[in-house]
Amino acid sequence: MNTAGPSEAKAHRGLELTPFRGLRYDPDRVGSLAAVTSPPYDVVVRPDGLHHLQSADPYNIVRLILPEADTPEARNAQAAETLNRWRAQGILTADPEPGLYVYEQRDDEGMLQRGLIGTLRVSDPEEQVVLPHEDVMPHIVADRAALMLATSANLEPLLLTYRGDDPAPATETAGLIERTAARPPLFATTTEDGFHHRLWSVTDPAELKAVRTELSGHQALIADGHHRWATYRKLRSEHPSPSPWDHGLVLLVDTARYPLRVRAIHRLLHGLPVADALAALDGLVRVRRLDVPLPAAMEALAEAAADGNAFLLAGDGAFHLVDRPDPDLLARTVPADRPEAWRTLDATVLHAALLDHVWRIPEDSPAHIAYIHDTAATVEKAEHDGGTAVLMHPVREEVVRDLARQGVTMPRKSTSFGPKPASGLVLRALDL
């Protein structure tokens, strides 16, 4: 808990990562650690995915992060009751002493990511310690805040990145992570997506102090979890400091050593058939029909995106490559008071020109639009429901970071950094 008063807390600069007593599943009380994990709450977008996770193990974390009931109040109450019952039964147990957690994700294709899980001081925007790059939807922030308040817990870490020094010489934090990863872990498990996960606890006071000192000179970019960070800020503002709400659970990754993958987040437009979407675009963009499999269509999208704004529309059994938007349309619809790097983003053009002015679809209405990470799932759902899938090409990380440093936010759900931390490996209960 932060013991500094409000004026002292304002004087802090840089990242302030603190140890905590993690709440973790007892491996002897669950079917397997892999079976109780889940992707982050906003990646589990389809009911069949939710039900699959629920059936994987009766103690799967989705019963906490995505409880099911008739009303929001009932859902949150159910999550709180479930968490309390699992703790009382010893399904979830607290580690004996506070620590930071070294977390590793690895796949069979050579992807390796390591970082530190801890509780981060929730800073004010003007401090520019944690840089958002996307706008958030107020109703989602309100939903997450109500769940965190009901459970009095941070149920899953958000993902932050920072840029340490070049790989040589190794920093204190990098050296600590490498030394720790050479020891036997607290646990190791492999989830059904093929990722291998390992977790270690670091409790040595000297090592924790070295990390704290080094990170105090850095700022971080939100890679995944804008709504959770906004939720942390909302809850901190509603509770007088000092309180446990002064901090929030994060995974912090140095992308100088462990570069993340940057992927796009796709759009599913409910109630807009592909034929109608294409008809509305007539004369405003170039459209080419592609009767090819999904991988070939995504390659064509990548080639077109190298030359300018481009999208793929799907949902009618084919793919339609949309590019070369009319300059007059862009001049009328894209705000001119932002940097050129922002004005030329695919997400900016999609939201400002196509969604707002051509298709007249409100971007924050779940009844009209869904945001889906999985490419094939977006296409399948569009074909099943008779809607339109809008497939996007990813933005480079350096573009995201440069805009964030300028204080410019991208359109919501513009990027998907990964791999994302699995939910359920370590939780934070605020009463510990």
Residue pairs with C-beta under 8 A, 6 or more apart in sequence:
1 242
1 243
1 244
1 246
1 247
2 9
2 18
2 121
2 241
2 242
2 246
2 247
3 242
4 12
4 241
4 242
5 241
5 242
6 241
9 121
9 241
9 246
10 124
12 121
12 123
12 127
13 127
13 129
13 216
14 129
14 215
14 216
14 217
14 218
14 219
15 120
15 121
15 129
15 130
15 162
15 215
15 216
15 218
15 219
15 220
15 252
16 120
16 121
16 212
16 215
16 216
17 100
17 116
17 118
17 119
17 120
17 211
17 212
17 215
17 250
17 252
18 98
18 118
18 119
18 120
18 121
18 212
18 247
19 98
19 99
19 100
19 118
19 119
19 202
19 203
19 208
20 98
20 99
20 118
20 119
20 247
20 249
20 428
20 432
21 94
21 95
21 96
21 97
21 98
21 99
21 432
22 94
22 95
22 99
22 101
22 117
22 201
22 426
22 427
22 428
23 87
23 92
23 93
23 94
23 95
23 153
23 426
23 427
23 428
23 429
23 432
24 92
24 93
24 94
24 95
24 186
24 425
24 426
24 427
25 33
25 36
25 59
25 91
25 92
25 424
26 90
26 91
26 92
26 93
27 33
27 187
29 59
29 89
29 90
29 91
30 36
30 57
30 59
30 91
31 56
31 57
32 57
32 189
33 187
33 189
33 424
33 425
34 189
34 190
34 191
34 192
35 56
35 57
35 60
36 56
36 57
36 59
36 60
36 61
36 424
37 60
37 61
37 189
37 191
37 197
37 422
37 423
37 424
37 425
38 44
38 53
38 60
38 61
38 62
38 65
38 422
38 423
38 424
39 420
39 422
39 423
40 65
40 156
40 224
40 225
40 420
40 421
40 423
41 62
41 65
41 66
41 144
41 156
41 423
42 140
42 227
42 371
43 373
43 420
44 50
44 53
44 62
44 66
45 370
45 371
45 372
45 373
45 377
46 377
46 381
50 62
50 66
50 68
53 60
53 62
54 60
54 62
54 63
59 86
59 91
60 424
61 155
61 156
61 423
61 424
63 79
63 82
64 79
64 82
64 83
64 151
64 153
64 155
65 79
65 147
65 155
65 156
65 423
67 75
67 76
67 78
67 79
67 82
67 147
68 75
68 78
69 75
69 77
69 78
72 143
72 146
73 146
75 147
76 146
76 147
76 149
76 150
76 151
77 150
79 147
79 150
79 151
80 150
80 151
80 152
83 92
83 151
83 153
83 429
86 92
87 93
87 429
92 427
94 429
94 432
95 201
97 203
98 203
99 201
99 202
99 203
99 208
100 116
100 117
100 118
100 201
100 202
100 208
100 211
101 116
101 117
101 118
101 199
101 200
101 201
101 202
101 426
102 114
102 115
102 116
102 117
102 176
102 177
102 180
102 181
102 199
102 200
102 201
102 202
103 114
103 115
103 116
103 117
103 197
103 198
103 199
103 251
103 421
103 425
103 426
104 112
104 113
104 114
104 181
104 185
104 196
104 197
104 198
104 199
105 111
105 112
105 113
105 114
105 195
105 196
105 197
105 419
105 421
105 422
106 112
106 113
106 195
106 196
106 198
107 194
107 195
107 196
107 419
108 194
111 261
111 419
112 258
113 253
113 258
113 260
113 419
114 177
114 181
114 253
114 257
114 258
115 177
115 251
115 252
115 253
115 254
115 258
116 173
116 177
116 202
116 211
116 251
116 252
117 157
117 249
117 250
117 251
117 252
117 421
117 426
118 249
118 250
118 252
119 154
119 247
119 248
119 249
119 250
119 428
120 130
120 160
120 247
120 248
120 249
120 250
120 252
121 246
121 247
122 232
122 233
122 236
122 245
122 246
122 247
122 248
123 129
123 130
124 233
125 132
128 219
128 405
128 407
129 219
129 220
130 160
130 219
130 220
130 221
130 222
130 229
131 219
131 220
131 221
131 222
131 401
131 404
131 405
132 222
132 226
132 229
132 230
132 404
132 409
133 221
133 222
133 226
133 400
133 401
133 403
133 404
133 409
133 410
133 414
133 415
134 222
134 226
134 409
134 410
134 411
134 412
134 413
134 414
134 415
135 226
135 409
135 410
135 411
135 412
136 226
136 227
136 230
136 412
137 227
137 364
137 412
139 364
140 227
141 227
141 230
141 231
141 234
144 227
144 228
144 231
145 231
145 234
145 235
147 155
148 154
148 155
148 231
148 235
149 235
152 429
152 430
152 431
153 427
153 428
153 429
153 430
154 248
154 249
154 427
154 428
154 430
155 423
155 427
156 228
156 249
156 421
156 423
156 424
156 427
157 225
157 249
157 250
157 251
157 421
157 426
158 222
158 224
158 225
158 228
158 229
158 248
158 249
158 250
158 251
159 222
159 223
159 224
159 225
159 250
159 251
159 253
159 417
159 420
159 421
160 220
160 221
160 222
160 223
160 225
160 250
160 251
160 252
160 253
161 220
161 221
161 223
161 252
161 253
161 254
161 255
161 260
161 397
161 417
162 215
162 218
162 219
162 220
162 221
162 252
162 253
162 254
162 255
163 218
163 254
163 255
163 256
163 401
164 171
164 173
164 174
164 218
164 254
164 256
164 257
165 171
165 256
166 256
167 174
167 256
167 257
170 178
171 214
171 254
172 210
172 211
172 213
172 214
173 210
173 211
173 214
173 215
173 254
174 254
174 257
176 202
176 207
176 210
176 211
180 200
180 202
181 198
181 200
183 200
185 198
185 199
185 200
186 199
186 200
186 201
187 198
187 199
188 196
188 197
188 198
189 196
189 197
190 196
190 197
191 197
191 422
195 419
195 422
197 422
197 425
199 425
199 426
202 208
202 211
215 252
220 252
221 400
221 401
221 404
222 229
222 404
223 253
223 260
223 417
224 416
224 417
224 418
224 420
225 250
226 412
228 248
229 248
232 245
232 248
235 245
236 243
236 245
236 246
238 245
239 245
244 430
244 431
245 430
249 427
249 428
251 421
253 260
255 397
259 397
260 397
260 417
260 418
260 419
261 417
261 418
261 419
262 394
262 395
262 396
262 397
262 400
262 415
262 416
262 417
262 418
263 373
263 394
263 415
263 416
263 417
263 418
264 391
264 392
264 393
264 394
264 395
264 415
264 416
265 371
265 372
265 373
265 392
265 413
265 414
265 415
265 416
266 371
266 372
266 373
266 375
266 378
266 389
266 390
266 391
266 392
267 350
267 369
267 370
267 371
267 372
267 378
267 389
267 390
267 392
267 413
268 369
268 370
268 371
268 372
268 378
268 381
268 382
268 385
268 387
268 388
268 389
268 390
269 277
269 359
269 361
269 368
269 369
269 382
269 387
269 388
269 389
269 390
270 367
270 368
270 369
270 370
270 385
270 387
271 368
271 386
271 387
272 359
272 361
272 387
272 388
273 315
273 316
273 386
273 387
273 388
274 313
274 314
274 315
274 316
274 320
274 382
274 388
275 316
277 313
277 359
277 388
278 287
278 313
278 320
280 358
280 359
281 287
281 322
281 354
281 358
283 326
284 325
284 326
284 329
284 358
285 322
285 323
285 324
285 325
285 326
286 322
286 323
286 324
287 320
287 321
287 322
288 320
288 321
289 318
289 319
289 320
289 321
290 296
290 297
290 300
290 312
290 318
290 319
290 320
290 321
291 318
291 319
292 300
292 319
294 319
294 375
294 376
294 379
297 312
297 314
297 319
297 321
297 391
298 312
298 375
298 391
300 312
300 319
300 321
301 310
301 311
301 312
301 321
301 391
301 393
302 393
304 310
304 321
304 323
305 323
305 346
305 393
307 323
308 323
308 324
308 325
308 344
309 323
309 324
309 325
309 344
309 346
309 349
310 321
310 322
310 323
310 346
310 393
311 321
311 322
311 323
311 346
311 350
311 354
311 390
311 391
311 392
312 319
312 320
312 321
312 322
312 389
312 390
312 391
313 319
313 320
313 322
313 388
313 389
313 390
313 391
314 320
314 378
314 379
314 382
314 383
314 388
314 389
314 391
315 379
315 382
315 383
315 386
315 387
315 388
315 389
316 383
317 383
319 391
325 349
325 353
329 353
329 357
329 358
330 343
330 349
330 353
332 357
333 352
333 353
333 356
333 357
334 343
334 348
334 349
334 352
334 353
335 343
335 352
336 343
338 348
338 408
339 403
339 406
339 408
341 399
341 402
341 403
342 348
342 403
342 408
342 410
345 395
345 399
345 410
345 411
345 414
346 392
346 393
346 395
347 392
347 395
347 410
347 411
347 413
347 414
348 410
348 411
350 390
350 392
350 411
351 363
351 411
352 411
355 361
355 363
355 369
356 363
361 368
361 369
362 368
362 369
363 369
363 411
363 412
364 412
370 381
371 412
371 413
372 378
372 381
373 416
375 391
378 389
378 391
379 389
379 391
381 387
381 389
382 388
382 389
394 415
394 416
395 410
395 414
395 415
397 417
400 410
400 414
400 415
403 409
403 410
